[in-house]
Amino acid sequence: NEKIEGFFDICAARGLTGKQGVIIPAANVDNLVLRDDVVAAAAAGRFHVHAVGTADQAIELLTVTPAGEAYLPDEGPGASVNARVLARLRSLSQARHEQARAKRAAPRSGRGKPDAG
């Protein structure tokens, strides 16, 4: 309650645009007891309280892009967030493995002793 109201106060001080809001777990909805001004702003569409049941729902709200399935191939600009995350993780993993291979293949000088010079 306090975090939502505090964020609302900041948004209200800066001017409510109807685009501000918060994301909360759906399980917490029954425990919300918000001030009347927050409830009124939400009812008027000037502030939003989005209740989500999954991380994918939050991703979709934040990115305005389908979270999608992680195993789908990259489909260009319309690809799901999860597919792009998986592709990036695979890319980082591959780069890490390549660095490790290069490090193992690099010649060692002086068996751990500092190089002269």
N, CA, C and O atoms as CSV, one atom per row, in Angstrom:
chain,resi,resn,atom,element,x,y,z
A,1,ASN,N,N,0.818,-1.193,0.000
A,1,ASN,CA,C,0.000,0.000,0.000
A,1,ASN,C,C,0.866,1.262,0.000
A,1,ASN,O,O,0.660,2.169,-0.807
A,2,GLU,N,N,1.845,1.308,0.926
A,2,GLU,CA,C,2.678,2.500,1.058
A,2,GLU,C,C,3.515,2.741,-0.193
A,2,GLU,O,O,3.681,3.886,-0.613
A,3,LYS,N,N,4.037,1.686,-0.785
A,3,LYS,CA,C,4.859,1.840,-1.992
A,3,LYS,C,C,4.016,2.348,-3.156
A,3,LYS,O,O,4.450,3.225,-3.904
A,4,ILE,N,N,2.834,1.808,-3.309
A,4,ILE,CA,C,1.949,2.242,-4.386
A,4,ILE,C,C,1.557,3.702,-4.175
A,4,ILE,O,O,1.611,4.505,-5.107
A,5,GLU,N,N,1.166,4.040,-2.961
A,5,GLU,CA,C,0.761,5.415,-2.672
A,5,GLU,C,C,1.937,6.384,-2.816
A,5,GLU,O,O,1.759,7.503,-3.296
A,6,GLY,N,N,3.115,5.969,-2.411
A,6,GLY,CA,C,4.297,6.815,-2.560
A,6,GLY,C,C,4.614,7.077,-4.023
A,6,GLY,O,O,4.924,8.206,-4.401
A,7,PHE,N,N,4.537,6.035,-4.848
A,7,PHE,CA,C,4.776,6.210,-6.272
A,7,PHE,C,C,3.687,7.085,-6.886
A,7,PHE,O,O,3.970,7.949,-7.717
A,8,PHE,N,N,2.452,6.857,-6.475
A,8,PHE,CA,C,1.350,7.689,-6.944
A,8,PHE,C,C,1.604,9.153,-6.612
A,8,PHE,O,O,1.384,10.022,-7.456
A,9,ASP,N,N,2.067,9.442,-5.391
A,9,ASP,CA,C,2.333,10.820,-4.980
A,9,ASP,C,C,3.378,11.474,-5.871
A,9,ASP,O,O,3.242,12.642,-6.234
A,10,ILE,N,N,4.420,10.730,-6.227
A,10,ILE,CA,C,5.447,11.262,-7.128
A,10,ILE,C,C,4.847,11.551,-8.500
A,10,ILE,O,O,5.084,12.609,-9.083
A,11,CYS,N,N,4.072,10.604,-9.006
A,11,CYS,CA,C,3.435,10.787,-10.314
A,11,CYS,C,C,2.478,11.972,-10.286
A,11,CYS,O,O,2.457,12.771,-11.222
A,12,ALA,N,N,1.693,12.092,-9.233
A,12,ALA,CA,C,0.732,13.191,-9.121
A,12,ALA,C,C,1.458,14.534,-9.059
A,12,ALA,O,O,1.004,15.513,-9.652
A,13,ALA,N,N,2.578,14.584,-8.345
A,13,ALA,CA,C,3.347,15.829,-8.242
A,13,ALA,C,C,3.913,16.240,-9.598
A,13,ALA,O,O,4.050,17.429,-9.886
A,14,ARG,N,N,4.237,15.264,-10.418
A,14,ARG,CA,C,4.798,15.532,-11.748
A,14,ARG,C,C,3.710,15.677,-12.809
A,14,ARG,O,O,3.971,16.120,-13.928
A,15,GLY,N,N,2.500,15.301,-12.446
A,15,GLY,CA,C,1.375,15.382,-13.379
A,15,GLY,C,C,0.971,14.010,-13.875
A,15,GLY,O,O,1.741,13.335,-14.558
A,16,LEU,N,N,-0.233,13.600,-13.532
A,16,LEU,CA,C,-0.733,12.303,-13.969
A,16,LEU,C,C,-1.067,12.362,-15.457
A,16,LEU,O,O,-1.790,13.249,-15.910
A,17,THR,N,N,-0.535,11.413,-16.197
A,17,THR,CA,C,-0.736,11.394,-17.652
A,17,THR,C,C,-1.661,10.270,-18.103
A,17,THR,O,O,-2.092,10.235,-19.256
A,18,GLY,N,N,-1.961,9.362,-17.197
A,18,GLY,CA,C,-2.745,8.189,-17.575
A,18,GLY,C,C,-1.868,7.038,-18.018
A,18,GLY,O,O,-2.362,5.942,-18.282
A,19,LYS,N,N,-0.554,7.283,-18.102
A,19,LYS,CA,C,0.380,6.225,-18.489
A,19,LYS,C,C,1.120,5.646,-17.292
A,19,LYS,O,O,1.766,4.605,-17.414
A,20,GLN,N,N,1.039,6.299,-16.141
A,20,GLN,CA,C,1.742,5.809,-14.959
A,20,GLN,C,C,0.934,4.725,-14.253
A,20,GLN,O,O,-0.293,4.673,-14.335
A,21,GLY,N,N,1.666,3.871,-13.563
A,21,GLY,CA,C,1.009,2.829,-12.795
A,21,GLY,C,C,2.012,1.902,-12.170
A,21,GLY,O,O,3.223,2.100,-12.273
A,22,VAL,N,N,1.500,0.903,-11.531
A,22,VAL,CA,C,2.333,-0.088,-10.852
A,22,VAL,C,C,1.894,-1.482,-11.265
A,22,VAL,O,O,0.773,-1.694,-11.728
A,23,ILE,N,N,2.804,-2.420,-11.084
A,23,ILE,CA,C,2.506,-3.834,-11.313
A,23,ILE,C,C,2.659,-4.532,-9.972
A,23,ILE,O,O,3.675,-4.395,-9.290
A,24,ILE,N,N,1.638,-5.276,-9.613
A,24,ILE,CA,C,1.683,-6.018,-8.351
A,24,ILE,C,C,1.294,-7.471,-8.606
A,24,ILE,O,O,0.626,-7.774,-9.594
A,25,PRO,N,N,1.710,-8.364,-7.716
A,25,PRO,CA,C,1.264,-9.755,-7.838
A,25,PRO,C,C,-0.250,-9.841,-7.632
A,25,PRO,O,O,-0.800,-9.195,-6.740
A,26,ALA,N,N,-0.899,-10.625,-8.442
A,26,ALA,CA,C,-2.354,-10.791,-8.325
A,26,ALA,C,C,-2.743,-11.281,-6.936
A,26,ALA,O,O,-3.825,-10.965,-6.442
A,27,ALA,N,N,-1.864,-12.049,-6.310
A,27,ALA,CA,C,-2.160,-12.571,-4.972
A,27,ALA,C,C,-2.275,-11.460,-3.930
A,27,ALA,O,O,-2.831,-11.689,-2.856
A,28,ASN,N,N,-1.765,-10.262,-4.221
A,28,ASN,CA,C,-1.800,-9.162,-3.252
A,28,ASN,C,C,-3.028,-8.270,-3.387
A,28,ASN,O,O,-3.239,-7.387,-2.556
A,29,VAL,N,N,-3.826,-8.478,-4.399
A,29,VAL,CA,C,-4.968,-7.595,-4.663
A,29,VAL,C,C,-5.919,-7.541,-3.471
A,29,VAL,O,O,-6.395,-6.466,-3.105
A,30,ASP,N,N,-6.192,-8.676,-2.873
A,30,ASP,CA,C,-7.136,-8.707,-1.748
A,30,ASP,C,C,-6.634,-7.926,-0.543
A,30,ASP,O,O,-7.428,-7.552,0.320
A,31,ASN,N,N,-5.331,-7.674,-0.467
A,31,ASN,CA,C,-4.757,-6.970,0.680
A,31,ASN,C,C,-4.603,-5.462,0.451
A,31,ASN,O,O,-4.157,-4.747,1.348
A,32,LEU,N,N,-4.964,-4.974,-0.736
A,32,LEU,CA,C,-4.816,-3.550,-1.027
A,32,LEU,C,C,-5.861,-2.726,-0.298
A,32,LEU,O,O,-7.054,-3.030,-0.327
A,33,VAL,N,N,-5.387,-1.680,0.353
A,33,VAL,CA,C,-6.266,-0.698,0.967
A,33,VAL,C,C,-5.637,0.648,0.636
A,33,VAL,O,O,-4.842,1.186,1.407
A,34,LEU,N,N,-6.009,1.180,-0.524
A,34,LEU,CA,C,-5.396,2.403,-1.017
A,34,LEU,C,C,-6.227,3.633,-0.658
A,34,LEU,O,O,-7.441,3.556,-0.468
A,35,ARG,N,N,-5.536,4.764,-0.570
A,35,ARG,CA,C,-6.222,6.019,-0.273
A,35,ARG,C,C,-7.256,6.322,-1.349
A,35,ARG,O,O,-7.164,5.847,-2.481
A,36,ASP,N,N,-8.242,7.126,-0.964
A,36,ASP,CA,C,-9.330,7.477,-1.884
A,36,ASP,C,C,-8.825,8.177,-3.143
A,36,ASP,O,O,-9.368,7.946,-4.223
A,37,ASP,N,N,-7.786,9.038,-3.035
A,37,ASP,CA,C,-7.303,9.756,-4.220
A,37,ASP,C,C,-6.640,8.810,-5.219
A,37,ASP,O,O,-6.722,9.030,-6.427
A,38,VAL,N,N,-5.985,7.761,-4.725
A,38,VAL,CA,C,-5.369,6.768,-5.600
A,38,VAL,C,C,-6.464,5.961,-6.296
A,38,VAL,O,O,-6.395,5.720,-7.502
A,39,VAL,N,N,-7.460,5.553,-5.541
A,39,VAL,CA,C,-8.583,4.785,-6.097
A,39,VAL,C,C,-9.329,5.618,-7.136
A,39,VAL,O,O,-9.711,5.102,-8.187
A,40,ALA,N,N,-9.538,6.894,-6.851
A,40,ALA,CA,C,-10.255,7.771,-7.786
A,40,ALA,C,C,-9.455,7.950,-9.081
A,40,ALA,O,O,-10.024,7.922,-10.172
A,41,ALA,N,N,-8.147,8.133,-8.960
A,41,ALA,CA,C,-7.302,8.294,-10.147
A,41,ALA,C,C,-7.310,7.016,-10.983
A,41,ALA,O,O,-7.340,7.072,-12.213
A,42,ALA,N,N,-7.283,5.872,-10.314
A,42,ALA,CA,C,-7.328,4.598,-11.036
A,42,ALA,C,C,-8.685,4.430,-11.739
A,42,ALA,O,O,-8.745,3.993,-12.888
A,43,ALA,N,N,-9.752,4.777,-11.048
A,43,ALA,CA,C,-11.091,4.658,-11.639
A,43,ALA,C,C,-11.248,5.590,-12.845
A,43,ALA,O,O,-11.975,5.277,-13.788
A,44,ALA,N,N,-10.563,6.731,-12.805
A,44,ALA,CA,C,-10.646,7.702,-13.906
A,44,ALA,C,C,-9.645,7.398,-15.019
A,44,ALA,O,O,-9.618,8.093,-16.035
A,45,GLY,N,N,-8.821,6.360,-14.833
A,45,GLY,CA,C,-7.850,6.004,-15.860
A,45,GLY,C,C,-6.607,6.880,-15.870
A,45,GLY,O,O,-5.852,6.870,-16.842
A,46,ARG,N,N,-6.386,7.643,-14.796
A,46,ARG,CA,C,-5.208,8.506,-14.723
A,46,ARG,C,C,-4.019,7.820,-14.055
A,46,ARG,O,O,-2.902,8.333,-14.107
A,47,PHE,N,N,-4.246,6.673,-13.432
A,47,PHE,CA,C,-3.213,5.887,-12.765
A,47,PHE,C,C,-3.672,4.435,-12.821
A,47,PHE,O,O,-4.869,4.157,-12.757
A,48,HIS,N,N,-2.731,3.521,-12.940
A,48,HIS,CA,C,-3.102,2.113,-13.111
A,48,HIS,C,C,-2.438,1.225,-12.070
A,48,HIS,O,O,-1.283,1.425,-11.696
A,49,VAL,N,N,-3.189,0.257,-11.622
A,49,VAL,CA,C,-2.657,-0.804,-10.763
A,49,VAL,C,C,-2.908,-2.097,-11.522
A,49,VAL,O,O,-4.037,-2.582,-11.602
A,50,HIS,N,N,-1.827,-2.649,-12.082
A,50,HIS,CA,C,-1.921,-3.877,-12.872
A,50,HIS,C,C,-1.593,-5.064,-11.976
A,50,HIS,O,O,-0.514,-5.115,-11.386
A,51,ALA,N,N,-2.503,-6.005,-11.871
A,51,ALA,CA,C,-2.279,-7.230,-11.110
A,51,ALA,C,C,-1.905,-8.333,-12.094
A,51,ALA,O,O,-2.638,-8.601,-13.046
A,52,VAL,N,N,-0.760,-8.971,-11.858
A,52,VAL,CA,C,-0.306,-10.026,-12.752
A,52,VAL,C,C,-0.098,-11.319,-11.983
A,52,VAL,O,O,0.248,-11.323,-10.801
A,53,GLY,N,N,-0.319,-12.409,-12.689
A,53,GLY,CA,C,-0.131,-13.724,-12.094
A,53,GLY,C,C,1.209,-14.355,-12.462
A,53,GLY,O,O,1.668,-15.287,-11.801
A,54,THR,N,N,1.836,-13.836,-13.528
A,54,THR,CA,C,3.103,-14.418,-13.978
A,54,THR,C,C,4.077,-13.319,-14.386
A,54,THR,O,O,3.685,-12.182,-14.649
A,55,ALA,N,N,5.347,-13.684,-14.432
A,55,ALA,CA,C,6.375,-12.752,-14.899
A,55,ALA,C,C,6.127,-12.398,-16.369
A,55,ALA,O,O,6.366,-11.262,-16.780
A,56,ASP,N,N,5.650,-13.359,-17.158
A,56,ASP,CA,C,5.363,-13.088,-18.567
A,56,ASP,C,C,4.312,-11.988,-18.725
A,56,ASP,O,O,4.413,-11.161,-19.631
A,57,GLN,N,N,3.317,-11.972,-17.859
A,57,GLN,CA,C,2.306,-10.912,-17.928
A,57,GLN,C,C,2.943,-9.549,-17.643
A,57,GLN,O,O,2.598,-8.559,-18.288
A,58,ALA,N,N,3.859,-9.492,-16.693
A,58,ALA,CA,C,4.552,-8.238,-16.387
A,58,ALA,C,C,5.424,-7.814,-17.560
A,58,ALA,O,O,5.462,-6.634,-17.908
A,59,ILE,N,N,6.127,-8.765,-18.175
A,59,ILE,CA,C,6.962,-8.473,-19.347
A,59,ILE,C,C,6.113,-7.851,-20.450
A,59,ILE,O,O,6.519,-6.868,-21.069
A,60,GLU,N,N,4.955,-8.413,-20.691
A,60,GLU,CA,C,4.084,-7.906,-21.750
A,60,GLU,C,C,3.588,-6.499,-21.449
A,60,GLU,O,O,3.475,-5.674,-22.355
A,61,LEU,N,N,3.292,-6.219,-20.188
A,61,LEU,CA,C,2.865,-4.871,-19.816
A,61,LEU,C,C,3.997,-3.865,-20.000
A,61,LEU,O,O,3.781,-2.759,-20.496
A,62,LEU,N,N,5.196,-4.253,-19.600
A,62,LEU,CA,C,6.331,-3.332,-19.649
A,62,LEU,C,C,6.866,-3.109,-21.052
A,62,LEU,O,O,7.341,-2.017,-21.367
A,63,THR,N,N,6.797,-4.124,-21.893
A,63,THR,CA,C,7.395,-4.020,-23.227
A,63,THR,C,C,6.379,-3.838,-24.345
A,63,THR,O,O,6.755,-3.514,-25.471
A,64,VAL,N,N,5.100,-4.042,-24.053
A,64,VAL,CA,C,4.040,-3.999,-25.058
A,64,VAL,C,C,4.373,-4.948,-26.209
A,64,VAL,O,O,4.093,-4.671,-27.375
A,65,THR,N,N,4.981,-6.076,-25.840
A,65,THR,CA,C,5.366,-7.115,-26.789
A,65,THR,C,C,5.007,-8.454,-26.161
A,65,THR,O,O,5.193,-8.629,-24.956
A,66,PRO,N,N,4.497,-9.404,-26.941
A,66,PRO,CA,C,4.196,-10.712,-26.360
A,66,PRO,C,C,5.438,-11.348,-25.740
A,66,PRO,O,O,6.513,-11.341,-26.341
A,67,ALA,N,N,5.286,-11.892,-24.546
A,67,ALA,CA,C,6.409,-12.579,-23.906
A,67,ALA,C,C,6.760,-13.814,-24.726
A,67,ALA,O,O,7.936,-14.098,-24.951
A,68,GLY,N,N,5.749,-14.545,-25.169
A,68,GLY,CA,C,5.954,-15.686,-26.058
A,68,GLY,C,C,6.703,-16.838,-25.425
A,68,GLY,O,O,6.946,-16.872,-24.219
A,69,GLU,N,N,7.054,-17.764,-26.269
A,69,GLU,CA,C,7.770,-18.960,-25.839
A,69,GLU,C,C,9.253,-18.782,-26.090
A,69,GLU,O,O,9.649,-18.204,-27.102
A,70,ALA,N,N,10.065,-19.267,-25.191
A,70,ALA,CA,C,11.507,-19.118,-25.302
A,70,ALA,C,C,12.090,-19.989,-26.402
A,70,ALA,O,O,13.163,-19.680,-26.920
A,71,TYR,N,N,11.412,-21.066,-26.771
A,71,TYR,CA,C,11.989,-21.992,-27.739
A,71,TYR,C,C,11.662,-21.639,-29.189
A,71,TYR,O,O,12.116,-22.325,-30.105
A,72,LEU,N,N,10.883,-20.583,-29.413
A,72,LEU,CA,C,10.559,-20.195,-30.782
A,72,LEU,C,C,11.781,-19.583,-31.462
A,72,LEU,O,O,12.567,-18.900,-30.805
A,73,PRO,N,N,11.956,-19.811,-32.756
A,73,PRO,CA,C,13.086,-19.197,-33.455
A,73,PRO,C,C,12.878,-17.692,-33.580
A,73,PRO,O,O,11.751,-17.199,-33.541
A,74,ASP,N,N,13.976,-16.982,-33.730
A,74,ASP,CA,C,13.900,-15.527,-33.885
A,74,ASP,C,C,13.142,-15.220,-35.176
A,74,ASP,O,O,13.470,-15.742,-36.241
A,75,GLU,N,N,12.132,-14.373,-35.065
A,75,GLU,CA,C,11.288,-14.047,-36.216
A,75,GLU,C,C,11.441,-12.590,-36.614
A,75,GLU,O,O,10.534,-12.023,-37.223
A,76,GLY,N,N,12.559,-11.975,-36.286
A,76,GLY,CA,C,12.771,-10.573,-36.622
A,76,GLY,C,C,12.149,-9.667,-35.578
A,76,GLY,O,O,12.044,-10.048,-34.412
A,77,PRO,N,N,11.730,-8.457,-35.982
A,77,PRO,CA,C,11.224,-7.474,-35.019
A,77,PRO,C,C,10.012,-7.941,-34.240
A,77,PRO,O,O,9.774,-7.448,-33.137
A,78,GLY,N,N,9.236,-8.876,-34.774
A,78,GLY,CA,C,8.040,-9.343,-34.088
A,78,GLY,C,C,8.297,-10.512,-33.152
A,78,GLY,O,O,7.357,-11.071,-32.588
A,79,ALA,N,N,9.559,-10.887,-32.982
A,79,ALA,CA,C,9.874,-12.040,-32.138
A,79,ALA,C,C,9.464,-11.768,-30.699
A,79,ALA,O,O,9.434,-10.621,-30.255
A,80,SER,N,N,9.152,-12.822,-29.986
A,80,SER,CA,C,8.749,-12.670,-28.592
A,80,SER,C,C,9.935,-12.234,-27.744
A,80,SER,O,O,11.092,-12.441,-28.109
A,81,VAL,N,N,9.621,-11.627,-26.604
A,81,VAL,CA,C,10.661,-11.204,-25.672
A,81,VAL,C,C,11.446,-12.420,-25.198
A,81,VAL,O,O,12.677,-12.386,-25.171
A,82,ASN,N,N,10.762,-13.483,-24.827
A,82,ASN,CA,C,11.452,-14.667,-24.320
A,82,ASN,C,C,12.358,-15.304,-25.371
A,82,ASN,O,O,13.429,-15.809,-25.036
A,83,ALA,N,N,11.942,-15.287,-26.640
A,83,ALA,CA,C,12.797,-15.830,-27.704
A,83,ALA,C,C,14.054,-14.987,-27.850
A,83,ALA,O,O,15.145,-15.525,-28.040
A,84,ARG,N,N,13.910,-13.666,-27.762
A,84,ARG,CA,C,15.087,-12.795,-27.875
A,84,ARG,C,C,15.999,-12.936,-26.665
A,84,ARG,O,O,17.221,-12.888,-26.804
A,85,VAL,N,N,15.423,-13.109,-25.479
A,85,VAL,CA,C,16.238,-13.323,-24.282
A,85,VAL,C,C,17.024,-14.622,-24.417
A,85,VAL,O,O,18.219,-14.661,-24.123
A,86,LEU,N,N,16.358,-15.682,-24.859
A,86,LEU,CA,C,17.030,-16.962,-25.027
A,86,LEU,C,C,18.146,-16.861,-26.063
A,86,LEU,O,O,19.231,-17.403,-25.854
A,87,ALA,N,N,17.898,-16.181,-27.165
A,87,ALA,CA,C,18.925,-16.014,-28.198
A,87,ALA,C,C,20.126,-15.258,-27.640
A,87,ALA,O,O,21.267,-15.612,-27.936
A,88,ARG,N,N,19.889,-14.228,-26.843
A,88,ARG,CA,C,20.991,-13.456,-26.253
A,88,ARG,C,C,21.766,-14.297,-25.248
A,88,ARG,O,O,22.995,-14.243,-25.221
A,89,LEU,N,N,21.074,-15.067,-24.428
A,89,LEU,CA,C,21.750,-15.939,-23.460
A,89,LEU,C,C,22.606,-16.973,-24.171
A,89,LEU,O,O,23.721,-17.264,-23.738
A,90,ARG,N,N,22.090,-17.530,-25.262
A,90,ARG,CA,C,22.878,-18.497,-26.038
A,90,ARG,C,C,24.113,-17.836,-26.630
A,90,ARG,O,O,25.191,-18.431,-26.637
A,91,SER,N,N,23.970,-16.620,-27.123
A,91,SER,CA,C,25.092,-15.875,-27.694
A,91,SER,C,C,26.164,-15.610,-26.634
A,91,SER,O,O,27.354,-15.791,-26.893
A,92,LEU,N,N,25.745,-15.186,-25.450
A,92,LEU,CA,C,26.690,-14.930,-24.360
A,92,LEU,C,C,27.385,-16.217,-23.924
A,92,LEU,O,O,28.585,-16.216,-23.648
A,93,SER,N,N,26.637,-17.304,-23.863
A,93,SER,CA,C,27.217,-18.591,-23.481
A,93,SER,C,C,28.246,-19.040,-24.506
A,93,SER,O,O,29.322,-19.517,-24.145
A,94,GLN,N,N,27.920,-18.889,-25.776
A,94,GLN,CA,C,28.854,-19.272,-26.836
A,94,GLN,C,C,30.125,-18.426,-26.759
A,94,GLN,O,O,31.224,-18.963,-26.894
A,95,ALA,N,N,29.997,-17.128,-26.546
A,95,ALA,CA,C,31.163,-16.248,-26.432
A,95,ALA,C,C,32.025,-16.648,-25.241
A,95,ALA,O,O,33.253,-16.624,-25.325
A,96,ARG,N,N,31.392,-17.014,-24.140
A,96,ARG,CA,C,32.128,-17.446,-22.946
A,96,ARG,C,C,32.917,-18.717,-23.231
A,96,ARG,O,O,34.077,-18.834,-22.837
A,97,HIS,N,N,32.287,-19.669,-23.915
A,97,HIS,CA,C,32.966,-20.923,-24.254
A,97,HIS,C,C,34.129,-20.670,-25.210
A,97,HIS,O,O,35.182,-21.294,-25.082
A,98,GLU,N,N,33.948,-19.764,-26.163
A,98,GLU,CA,C,35.024,-19.440,-27.102
A,98,GLU,C,C,36.199,-18.782,-26.387
A,98,GLU,O,O,37.354,-19.062,-26.707
A,99,GLN,N,N,35.913,-17.910,-25.423
A,99,GLN,CA,C,36.982,-17.283,-24.642
A,99,GLN,C,C,37.747,-18.325,-23.840
A,99,GLN,O,O,38.974,-18.285,-23.762
A,100,ALA,N,N,37.013,-19.253,-23.248
A,100,ALA,CA,C,37.668,-20.307,-22.451
A,100,ALA,C,C,38.552,-21.170,-23.347
A,100,ALA,O,O,39.666,-21.514,-22.952
A,101,ARG,N,N,38.082,-21.527,-24.541
A,101,ARG,CA,C,38.897,-22.313,-25.476
A,101,ARG,C,C,40.152,-21.555,-25.884
A,101,ARG,O,O,41.241,-22.126,-25.937
A,102,ALA,N,N,39.997,-20.270,-26.170
A,102,ALA,CA,C,41.144,-19.453,-26.579
A,102,ALA,C,C,42.160,-19.338,-25.444
A,102,ALA,O,O,43.367,-19.366,-25.682
A,103,LYS,N,N,41.681,-19.212,-24.237
A,103,LYS,CA,C,42.572,-19.097,-23.077
A,103,LYS,C,C,43.344,-20.397,-22.878
A,103,LYS,O,O,44.537,-20.366,-22.577
A,104,ARG,N,N,42.674,-21.546,-23.041
A,104,ARG,CA,C,43.353,-22.832,-22.894
A,104,ARG,C,C,44.382,-23.055,-24.000
A,104,ARG,O,O,45.411,-23.693,-23.780
A,105,ALA,N,N,44.095,-22.525,-25.192
A,105,ALA,CA,C,44.984,-22.731,-26.336
A,105,ALA,C,C,46.161,-21.758,-26.348
A,105,ALA,O,O,47.147,-22.003,-27.042
A,106,ALA,N,N,46.079,-20.669,-25.601
A,106,ALA,CA,C,47.148,-19.662,-25.601
A,106,ALA,C,C,48.406,-20.237,-24.962
A,106,ALA,O,O,48.330,-20.892,-23.922
A,107,PRO,N,N,49.584,-19.991,-25.588
A,107,PRO,CA,C,50.837,-20.480,-25.002
A,107,PRO,C,C,51.121,-19.770,-23.691
A,107,PRO,O,O,50.878,-18.572,-23.542
A,108,ARG,N,N,51.634,-20.528,-22.759
A,108,ARG,CA,C,51.997,-19.964,-21.459
A,108,ARG,C,C,53.489,-19.649,-21.458
A,108,ARG,O,O,54.303,-20.409,-21.983
A,109,SER,N,N,53.820,-18.529,-20.868
A,109,SER,CA,C,55.240,-18.166,-20.805
A,109,SER,C,C,55.745,-18.301,-19.387
A,109,SER,O,O,55.113,-17.827,-18.443
A,110,GLY,N,N,56.890,-18.951,-19.238
A,110,GLY,CA,C,57.581,-19.010,-17.965
A,110,GLY,C,C,56.892,-19.732,-16.845
A,110,GLY,O,O,57.238,-19.517,-15.683
A,111,ARG,N,N,55.944,-20.570,-17.134
A,111,ARG,CA,C,55.263,-21.374,-16.121
A,111,ARG,C,C,54.787,-20.551,-14.919
A,111,ARG,O,O,55.068,-20.891,-13.769
A,112,GLY,N,N,54.083,-19.494,-15.194
A,112,GLY,CA,C,53.499,-18.708,-14.118
A,112,GLY,C,C,54.405,-17.624,-13.572
A,112,GLY,O,O,53.976,-16.822,-12.743
A,113,LYS,N,N,55.672,-17.584,-14.030
A,113,LYS,CA,C,56.581,-16.545,-13.573
A,113,LYS,C,C,56.324,-15.280,-14.397
A,113,LYS,O,O,55.955,-15.368,-15.568
A,114,PRO,N,N,56.516,-14.117,-13.795
A,114,PRO,CA,C,56.310,-12.883,-14.548
A,114,PRO,C,C,57.278,-12.803,-15.713
A,114,PRO,O,O,58.428,-13.227,-15.602
A,115,ASP,N,N,56.810,-12.254,-16.842
A,115,ASP,CA,C,57.658,-12.069,-17.997
A,115,ASP,C,C,58.716,-10.999,-17.692
A,115,ASP,O,O,58.434,-10.002,-17.027
A,116,ALA,N,N,59.921,-11.222,-18.184
A,116,ALA,CA,C,60.979,-10.228,-18.009
A,116,ALA,C,C,60.730,-9.119,-19.015
A,116,ALA,O,O,60.414,-9.375,-20.177
A,117,GLY,N,N,60.873,-7.924,-18.571
A,117,GLY,CA,C,60.799,-6.845,-19.524
A,117,GLY,C,C,59.824,-5.870,-19.182
A,117,GLY,O,O,59.650,-4.890,-19.907
